[in-house]
Amino acid sequence: MSANDHNTAHEEAHTGPIKTPQQLLAAVFFSFVVPIFAIIGLVYYVTSANKPSAGVDNSERAVAQRIQKIGTIEIRDANRPLKSGEEVYKAQCVACHDSGAAGAPKFGDAAAWAPRLATGFEALWNSALKGKNAMAAQGGGDHNDIEIARAVVYLTAAAGGKFTAPAAPAPAADAAASPAIEPVVTAAAPAAASPAAPVAATAAPATVAAVGAGEALYKQACVACHASGVAGSPKLGDKAAWAPRIKTGLDMLTASVIKGKGAMPPKGGSAASDADIRSAVEYMVSASQ
């Protein structure tokens, strides 16, 4: 190998792949410009995914959704007049029971309603409140329990049922403000000479209040199981099932309900006071003796 060849090979070994200005420009372009455009395109893609469609201004709705609170509170008028059974039926039940959709017994179809009527009012009322098969709770509506009871009575009456809807409880405030109570109070005052008179005058309203509270709690928390005998619970009015339980005494029954027993959770899953629980037990016992 000559000296010139040796020098040429030595020079080529110390030079890089870029040998011309054009190669230098291409290297700069692909090293800096292309990555910059790629980053710009990626940012545009990410930001455009959250934009509303063209021609639609959803900015106000988007802001409202971002600042919306997790929960909402709905205030209802507890003293509003209750709807009749026919009104509830036409507003909520007619969609299925008029045409028999999803297996619902049609309005006035005595043959379809006969086995259901045999289960009794409490079972039908409970099914309407809690839902059954394809029927959602309250048929998908949001009504007062008494309104649902009236709708059950209305539906079953058209098919031969003879049920009576429970009376709506009178508001406590209205009862306290009612002038009808005044004559009772003033009439009891002159009888101070007889010690038995005041006792009788005050004991009767207390008893009525206790029975009313027990029945109300039963219909609110206990009817779901005790109306149909779910999970072995004694049905309301079943004397044979209640007899051995009644023998244990009212105190023992009340303690069992408060603490829970078997499949029944403490207080039947309610938040009632111990006094109200005892009233509910008294109501069920009196109805099953």
Secondary structure, DSSP 8 states (H G I E B T S, - for coil): --HHHHHHHHHHHTS-S--SHHHHHHHHIIIIIHHHHHHHHHHHHHHHTTS--TT---HHHHHHHHH--S-------TTS----HHHHIIIIIHHHHTTTGGG---TT-HHHHHHHHTT-HHHHHHHHHH-BTTB-GGGG----HHHHHHHHHHHHHTTT-----------HHHHHH-GGGHHHHHHHGGGGG-THHHHHHHHHHHHHHHHHHHHHHIIIIIHHHHTTTGGG---TT-HHHHHHHHHT-HHHHHHHHHH-BTTB-GGGG----HHHHHHHHHHHHHHT-
